[in-house]
Amino acid sequence: VRRLAAAAPLLVLHGYSDGAPEWVKTLASRADRLLILPAGLQPMEIPGWGIRVGSAAAGEWYLARDLPGSPLALDLSGGPVEELPPLLRARRIEAERTWAPLNVRRMRRGDPQPAVAAGSRQSRRWAVAGGEGYWRWAFRTGVGRELYRGLWTGLGGWLLAGRETRSKGLDPLRRVVERGEPLSWTTPVAADSVVVELSAAGQAVSAGAVGAGDTLFTIVEPGVYEYVARAFRAGRVSDSAEGPAEVEPFNSELLPRGRTALEPLQDEAAAGADDGKPARPLASMGWPYLLLIALFCGEWAIRRFSGLR
């Protein structure tokens, strides 16, 4: 998780609080693009960003009617947002160079504050959710669902805008495969060949090369590996990529096929039912008691006739 989060183009921390582990705080401080959805009631500070998040204020926080000017203003306009379900908690967010796509007010009164705050720090970008309960908007068809989608897709697009992204043509087709399945790489269209090296714990495990238009398949033992892929064009390295790849010890071929072991028991229980009616308990029937009485009387009669008192 740490490796994938460190290399993520957009790091999303859901449920972040002041009590988050140190490795999570380190990831947040080093992220290039960061989206945080806070949790808990206590105030917190986002390390490395100069962002201070206040304590959660209870109450119902309704969207303000007037949308503030922001990069998402066009994406969020188009309906009576003040009629949507309220957010449950709201937090004040303090930072430099911030903007808000939406504002909320407590019980529709008082000064507005951001439902989401966003900003930039040099070439880095961030956004912090100022409330809880955004999922309520998505449950409303029409304006609510469109606003929910417009907010988060627009915010994600703004966070990733302007970021230099490397080509994904050298990533494995699947980063995680089952036991016995190959890790595979395809040569990009603009390359003449691709060379891939796999290593585990610093030791080389596998290496291979394929030409233009071909796919490299490498089968290795279960484990976590690091790959280095290089694309060549005209005898020179034109692109490169590296990262984790994993082969799981599990294989779906080991799963049982067809009926499971529980199905016969279920069939027998169903066969014992009378037209889907539940079976009548023995204690609710009369004949067992008559049988016990008859046996008791018979035993008494035998003892009487044999001279036993």
C-alpha positions in Angstrom: 0.0 0.0 0.0 2.8 2.4 0.8 4.5 1.8 -2.5 1.4 2.2 -4.5 0.3 5.3 -2.6 3.7 6.9 -3.0 3.6 6.5 -6.7 -0.1 7.5 -7.1 -0.8 10.4 -9.4 -3.6 11.4 -6.9 -3.4 10.4 -3.3 -6.9 10.1 -1.6 -7.0 9.7 2.1 -10.5 8.8 3.3 -11.0 9.0 7.1 -7.8 11.0 7.8 -7.5 12.3 11.3 -4.9 13.8 13.7 -4.4 10.2 15.0 -3.4 8.8 11.6 -0.2 6.7 11.6 3.1 8.4 10.9 3.6 6.7 7.6 0.2 8.1 6.4 1.2 11.6 7.5 4.5 11.1 5.6 2.6 10.1 2.5 0.4 13.2 2.8 3.3 15.5 3.2 5.1 14.2 0.1 2.1 13.8 -2.2 2.0 15.9 -5.4 -1.8 15.8 -5.6 -3.8 15.3 -2.4 -7.5 14.8 -1.6 -8.4 14.4 2.1 -11.8 13.4 3.5 -11.4 14.0 7.3 -12.8 11.9 10.1 -13.3 12.4 13.8 -14.2 15.5 15.7 -10.9 17.0 16.7 -8.9 19.6 14.7 -5.9 18.6 12.7 -3.1 19.9 10.5 -2.0 18.5 7.2 1.8 18.2 7.5 3.9 19.7 4.7 1.0 21.7 3.3 0.3 24.5 5.8 -3.4 23.4 6.0 -5.3 23.6 9.3 -8.6 21.8 9.6 -10.9 22.9 12.5 -13.0 20.7 14.7 -16.2 19.2 13.4 -19.3 21.4 14.2 -22.5 19.4 14.6 -25.8 20.4 13.0 -27.3 20.4 9.6 -25.3 22.3 7.0 -27.3 23.2 3.8 -25.7 24.3 0.6 -25.8 28.0 -0.1 -27.9 29.2 -3.0 -25.2 31.3 -4.6 -22.3 29.4 -6.1 -18.9 31.0 -5.5 -16.6 31.8 -8.4 -14.4 28.8 -8.9 -12.9 26.6 -11.7 -15.9 24.3 -11.2 -18.6 27.0 -11.4 -19.8 25.9 -14.8 -19.9 22.2 -13.9 -22.0 22.8 -10.7 -24.5 25.3 -12.0 -28.0 24.2 -13.1 -30.4 23.5 -10.2 -31.8 24.5 -6.8 -28.9 23.2 -4.7 -30.4 24.7 -1.5 -33.1 21.9 -1.5 -30.6 19.1 -1.3 -30.0 17.1 1.9 -27.6 18.8 4.3 -24.1 17.8 5.3 -23.9 16.5 8.9 -20.7 18.1 10.1 -18.7 21.0 8.8 -15.1 22.1 9.4 -13.3 25.4 8.9 -10.3 25.0 6.6 -7.4 27.6 6.8 -4.7 27.7 4.2 -3.2 30.1 1.7 -4.5 30.6 -1.8 -7.7 28.6 -1.4 -11.0 28.5 -3.3 -14.3 26.7 -2.7 -16.6 25.2 -5.3 -19.6 25.1 -2.9 -20.5 26.8 0.4 -22.7 25.6 3.2 -24.5 27.4 6.0 -25.7 26.0 9.3 -29.5 25.7 9.3 -29.4 28.1 6.4 -28.3 30.9 8.6 -25.0 32.6 9.5 -21.9 33.1 7.4 -21.1 30.5 4.7 -18.1 28.3 4.8 -16.6 25.9 2.2 -18.2 22.5 1.7 -14.9 21.6 0.0 -11.7 23.8 0.0 -9.0 23.5 -2.6 -5.8 25.3 -3.3 -2.2 25.0 -4.6 1.2 25.2 -3.0 3.8 25.9 -5.7 3.3 23.2 -8.3 1.3 20.9 -5.9 -2.5 20.9 -5.6 -4.7 19.8 -2.7 -8.4 19.6 -1.7 -10.0 18.9 1.7 -13.7 18.0 2.3 -15.2 20.4 4.7 -18.2 18.2 5.7 -19.6 14.7 5.9 -22.6 13.1 4.1 -22.0 13.9 0.4 -23.4 10.5 -0.4 -26.8 11.8 0.4 -26.7 14.0 -2.8 -26.0 10.9 -4.9 -29.2 9.3 -3.6 -31.3 12.0 -5.1 -31.9 11.7 -8.8 -31.7 14.8 -11.0 -29.9 17.8 -9.4 -28.5 15.9 -6.5 -26.8 13.2 -8.5 -25.5 15.6 -11.1 -24.1 17.9 -8.5 -22.4 15.0 -6.7 -20.8 13.7 -10.0 -19.9 17.2 -11.1 -18.2 18.1 -7.8 -15.9 15.0 -7.5 -15.1 14.5 -11.2 -14.5 18.2 -11.6 -12.4 18.3 -8.5 -10.4 15.3 -9.6 -9.8 16.8 -13.0 -8.6 20.1 -11.5 -6.2 18.2 -9.1 -4.6 16.3 -12.0 -4.5 19.1 -14.5 -1.0 20.3 -15.3 0.6 17.2 -13.9 3.3 15.6 -15.9 2.3 12.0 -16.4 4.6 9.4 -17.9 3.4 7.0 -20.5 1.7 3.9 -19.1 2.7 1.9 -22.2 5.5 0.2 -20.2 3.4 -0.9 -17.3 2.4 -4.6 -17.0 -0.9 -5.4 -18.5 -1.9 -6.6 -15.0 0.1 -5.7 -11.9 -1.4 -8.6 -9.9 -1.9 -12.1 -11.4 -2.7 -15.5 -10.0 -0.3 -18.4 -9.5 0.7 -19.8 -12.8 -0.3 -16.8 -14.9 2.3 -14.7 -16.6 3.2 -11.1 -16.0 3.1 -9.5 -19.5 4.3 -6.4 -21.2 3.4 -5.1 -24.7 5.8 -3.1 -26.8 4.5 0.5 -27.4 3.7 1.5 -30.9 6.5 4.1 -30.9 9.2 1.6 -29.8 11.3 -0.9 -31.6 11.7 -3.3 -28.7 11.2 -3.6 -24.9 13.5 -5.0 -22.3 12.0 -6.0 -18.9 14.0 -7.0 -15.7 12.3 -8.5 -12.6 13.9 -8.5 -9.2 12.9 -9.6 -5.7 14.7 -8.5 -2.5 17.4 -6.8 -4.7 18.2 -10.0 -6.6 17.6 -10.4 -10.3 14.9 -13.0 -11.0 14.0 -12.7 -14.7 14.8 -10.7 -17.8 13.4 -10.7 -21.3 13.1 -8.7 -24.5 10.6 -8.6 -27.3 10.4 -6.7 -30.6 7.9 -4.3 -32.1 4.3 -5.4 -31.8 5.1 -8.4 -29.6 4.1 -9.2 -26.0 6.6 -10.4 -23.4 5.3 -13.2 -21.0 7.2 -14.0 -17.8 6.1 -16.8 -15.4 7.7 -16.6 -12.0 7.0 -18.0 -8.5 4.4 -16.3 -6.2 5.8 -13.2 -4.6 6.2 -9.4 -4.8 8.6 -8.2 -7.5 10.0 -4.9 -8.8 10.1 -4.5 -12.5 12.2 -2.1 -14.7 11.0 -1.8 -18.3 12.8 0.1 -21.0 11.6 0.9 -24.5 14.2 1.3 -27.3 14.0 3.1 -30.5 16.8 3.4 -33.0 19.2 1.8 -30.5 18.4 4.3 -27.7 16.2 4.3 -24.7 13.0 6.2 -25.6 11.0 5.6 -22.4 11.3 3.7 -19.1 9.0 2.6 -16.2 9.4 0.8 -12.9 7.2 -0.3 -10.1 5.8 -3.3 -8.2 4.2 -6.4 -9.6 2.8 -9.4 -7.7 2.1 -13.1 -8.3 -0.5 -14.4 -5.8 -0.1 -17.9 -4.3 -3.9 -18.4 -5.0 -5.3 -19.7 -8.2 -9.0 -19.8 -9.1 -8.5 -23.3 -10.7 -8.3 -24.7 -7.2 -11.8 -23.7 -6.3 -14.4 -26.5 -6.4 -16.6 -26.6 -9.5 -20.4 -27.3 -9.6 -22.4 -28.0 -6.5 -21.0 -27.2 -3.1 -21.0 -29.6 -0.2 -23.9 -27.7 1.5 -26.3 -28.1 -1.4 -27.3 -31.8 -0.7 -28.2 -30.8 2.9 -30.3 -28.0 1.7 -32.0 -30.3 -0.8 -32.8 -32.8 1.9 -34.3 -30.1 4.1 -36.4 -28.9 1.3 -37.5 -32.4 0.4 -38.8 -32.9 4.0 -41.0 -29.9 3.8 -44.7 -30.2 2.8 -45.3 -27.9 -0.1 -43.0 -25.3 1.4 -44.8 -25.4 4.9 -42.6 -25.7 8.0 -42.4 -29.1 9.7 -44.7 -29.4 12.8 -42.9 -30.0 16.1 -43.4 -33.4 17.7 -44.4 -31.8 21.0 -47.4 -30.2 19.4 -48.9 -33.5 18.3 -51.3 -35.7 20.4 -50.4 -39.2 19.5 -47.0 -39.3 21.3 -48.8 -38.5 24.6 -51.4 -41.2 24.0 -48.7 -43.7 23.3 -46.9 -42.9 26.5 -50.1 -43.2 28.5 -50.8 -46.6 26.9 -47.4 -47.9 27.7 -47.6 -46.7 31.3 -51.0 -48.4 31.8 -49.8 -51.6 30.2 -46.8 -51.7 32.5 -49.0 -51.1 35.5 -51.4 -53.9 34.4 -48.6 -56.4 33.9 -47.1 -55.6 37.4 -50.7 -56.0 38.9 -51.4 -59.4 37.3 -48.0 -60.7 38.3 -48.6 -60.0 41.9 -46.4 -57.0 42.2 -47.8 -54.1 44.2 
